[in-house]
């Protein structure tokens, strides 16, 4: 099965082609605010260099969130665009689960703690151990995450764009350093998680079914809700 996957949910933009879980090609750029400019050339580069067409792909995959609102939208929209009219199966996977896979062979019998900066001293987070979930995808305040990690006596590895933020605010004796390459979003990890999800599912997702997962409202939605509440208060007053 040929799988083409992308991740644009944070600073890193990554695209990869795999045959099942075997990596064929990966192209990553770690530079902020350039996904709309760099992603499609990255996709074209992989396809051209390997002489692959969209009709050759069996599964298209992307990180569906959480992450940057713009980044998540770019990734989902790109996969939907590639799938449109081709009847190619699609699969959206959790950004946090894909980040955890980065450490699957490095952090044996340890707690893998993906962290993505959600602003205001909060992170998008989930917890994993030996490939099993210990906590769902969520937004959590750093002091709350600290208290939760205190309950674990196993080594803890952070990964994700909130890596430095977590290390600065969560100082425990069992925190370990993660190799830098394993801290960033990886389209290869997205492809492997998608492959597993696809083979475990009895249903097949199309481009119509694929949608972003944000976990929180956008700034525009928060502003609109604040204005709505203010208008309600004025009417009641």
N, C-alpha and C positions, 0 to 999 in steps of 0.2 A: 504494500500500500504506500503510495507516494503522498506525503503530507507536506503542505506548505503552511507555515505559521508565522505570525508577526506579534510583536509586543511594542506598544507605543504609550504605555500607561504612566511612564515617568520620564526622567531625563534621557534614558537610553532608548534608542529606536533599534529594534532588532528584527531580522527576517531570517528564516531558515527553511531548508528543504531536507526532509528525512525519508528514508525508506523504512517504514514501521518506526523503530526507535534508533535506527542507524543514521548518524549524521552524514549528510552528503555535502551541505554547504550552509554557512551562516555568515551574515553580514550585520555588524553592529556599529552604531555611532553613538557616542556618549556626549551629546551636546544639547543644551536646553533650547527649546522653542524653535526647532528646525524640522520637526517631523513632517509638516505639510510640504516642505521643500525636498527632503531627503528620502522619504519612505519609498515613493514610487520609483525613483532611480535605483534604489537598492533592490527592489523587487525585480525590475527589468534586468539589472546586472546578473542576478542569480539565474533567471530564466534564460537569458541570452548565452551566458557562459556555459550552461549545461544543456543548451538546445532543448529546453522543456517548454511546452505550451500549457495553457490552462486546461486544455482537454486531457492532458496526461495526469492531472492531479486528482487523487481520489478523495482527499479531505482537506478543506481549508479551515484554519484555526486561528484564533486570536485570544489575547487576554481581554476579557469583557469588563474588567474592573475588579476591585476599586482602583482609583488612581486619579491622575489629573483629568478634569472634565474634558478639556480639549483633546488630550492624548487618547483617552478612552474612545471618544467619538471618532477620531481619525482612524484608529485601528479597526473598530467595528465597521465603519463606513467603507474602508478599503476592502475588507474581506467580503462584505455584501456586494460591493461593486465587481470584484473578481468573480463572484459566484453567480451574479445576475445573468440569467439566460443560459447558463451552462449546466444547470441541474446538479452541480457539485455539492456534496454534503458539506455542512459547516459545523463547527464546534466552538463554542465559547467556553473558556476556562477561567477560573479564579486567578487573578494576578498573584495573590498570596500563596496559593497552592503551587503555582509554577515556580515562584521564588523558593519555596521550601524544597522543591525537587533539586534545585541547584546543589543542595547539601546532602542529598540522599545517600551518596556513597562516601561522604566525608565525615558526617556527624552521626556515626552509629551509636545507638542507645543514648542519644542526647536530645534535648529540647531545641527544635528549630523554631525561631521566632522571627518571621517576616515582619518588617516594620516599614511603612511608607508614611512620609510626612503628611498629616492632615491639617496642619496649622493649629495654632492656639494650644501648644503643648499636648497635642493628641496625635495618635498614629492610627492608620489602618493596620489591622493586625489579626493574626490567627496563630495558633500554636500546633505544632506537629511533633510526633516522636516515632521514629522508625516507620515513617510513611503514613501513620495513623493520625487523624485529627484529634486534638485535645480541646480545641475551641473553634467556634465558627468565625467566619469573616466578620469584622466589627470595627467600630471606631472606639478607641479606648484612650483615656488620659494616661500620661506617662506614670504618675504616682500610683494609679490603679494597676497598671501593668507591673510595676515594681513589686507591689504587694502580692500579685498573683505568682510572679516568678520566684518569690521567696519560698513558696510551697514546694518547689522542685529542687531535689538535691542532685539531679543530673547536670552535666555540663549544658550551658545555654549558648547557642549561636544566633546572632542577629544577621539578617540579610535584608537588602532593600535600600531605597534612597534615604530612609530614616536611620541608617546605620550609625552615623556619627551622633545624631540626636539621641538615640537610645543609649549609646555608650557614655555620653555626657551626663545623662540623667538617671541611668540605672546602673549602679555600681554594686555588684555582688561578687563574692569570691568564685562562683562557678561560671562566670561569664568568660567565654573564650573568644579569641580573635578569629574572624572569618577571612580567608584569603580574598584579596580585593576582587579578583575576577569572578568570584562566586557571590558578590554583593549586588550585582546588577541584573536587571531583567534580561532573560535569554529566550529567544524564540525557539531554540532547541528544547528547552524545558517545557515551553508551551506545547510544542508538537508532541512530546512524550506524554504529558498529562492528557492532551486531547485524544491521543491514540488509545490510552487506557479507558478514558471515559466513553469513547465511541464504541469500543468492543464490549463494554459492560452494559451499554444501553440497548433497550429493545426498540427504541424509537430513533429516527434519524432527523436531525435538525437541518432546516434549509436556511437560506439567506433571509427569508421572511421572519423566521423565528428568532434570529440572532438580535440581541439588544444589549445596550450597556447596563452595567450594574454600578451605581454610584455610592450607595450607602448613606449619602447625605445630600441635602439640597444644594443647588448651585447658589452663587452669590445673588444672581438675578431672582431666583425663587425665594430666597430668604428676604430680599428687599421687598418683593411683592407681598409676601406674607406679613411682613412688618407693617406695610402700608395698609393692608386689609384689616389687620387688627386695630390699627389706629383709627381707621374709618368707622369700624364697629363701635369702638369706645366713644367716638364723637357722637354717633347716632344715639347711643344709649345714654350719653350724658345730657 
